[in-house]
Amino acid sequence: MMSLPFFGFCLALAFAALGRRALALAACLVSIAVLLTLFKLHATSALDIVL
């Protein structure tokens, strides 16, 4: 699951190398949104700690 933002950033770099600026920007923004969503899910999950 955590690999999704990295694949998105790789795709954005490929689009930028091909000169497709709009697609590169869109892929970067989608990757940032996925990264923030995954962080929110991680930061708000309950810990199963038994003391």
C-alpha positions, 0 to 999 in steps of 0.5 A: 500500500505504501508503494502507491505514492512512490509509483505515482511519483515515478510516473510523474518523473516519467511524464516530466521527462517526456515533456508532459507537464500537465500529466506530471503535475497531476500525477504528483498531486494525486501521489501527495493526496494518496500519501496524506490519506495513508498518513491519516489512516496510520496516525489515527489507527488504534494501537493494540498494546496490552500492558 
